[in-house]
Amino acid sequence: MIFDITFFALAVPAVLLAGVSKGGFGSGAAFAATPILALVIDPALSVGLMLPLLMLIDVATLKPYWKRWSWPHARRLIVGSLPGVALGVLFWQIANADVLRFLIGAIALGFVAFQIARGRGWLTVRARGDAPVLGLVAGALSGFTSFISHAGGPPAAVYLLSQGLSKTQYQATTVLTFFTVNLLKAPPYAFLGIFSTDTLRAGLYLAPVALLGAWLGVKAHWLIPERAYFAVTYTLLTLTGTKLIFDALT
């Protein structure tokens, strides 16, 4: 991995974006950092680089939302994530770099399409009563997409939004859920060699940026309208997702 000005020009805003997203906006858009980094480094390295930083952000954001979560909903997502993570391990062992680029790019575009459809009312997530099976299924999907590209937010969002949680309860539940899921992912990442000396060194360089992003995210949760923040995030995801798919196919 080459730590040049191009790398840091993309890595610093990408990691800052991840911190802000996980700290204040339900964590879903935090995965934007992975496709952005995959533009300049191998996609496997981008995934390995981001996990320790996401775990650091998780730790930093647990305290502000401590015990504001819904434990029954978080528990279902966490239990459901176990087979999803296991499936991610199997997939990783047969996928090459171009397959990962294509999948990360496709998830990026799918994430944007999901959020736009939900925001414009084309896709409605209706409030419903207790739904343990839906929680487990959403957890499995979150576990798989989280393992491949740290993109477990949308399946979890569909489930949590259907449960009528408040904004802060929703945010706190996602913080707890993905704090635990990221811990589950760490041993398989180490076993598969997704971590490397270079990714860990880059993580040390970028750790202060991640913590700054987490702090800004907690502040933004109370102050900044979500529309403005996500407009920038969705634009970045659309551009990077399209570029990754083009690179994978060509």
PyMOL commands that set and color helices and strands:
alter all, ss='L'
color gray80, all
select helices_A, chain A and resi 5-24+28-37+43-62+71-94+97-119+132-149+153-161+167-192+197-223+226-249
alter helices_A, ss='H'
color red, helices_A
deselect
rebuild
show_as cartoon
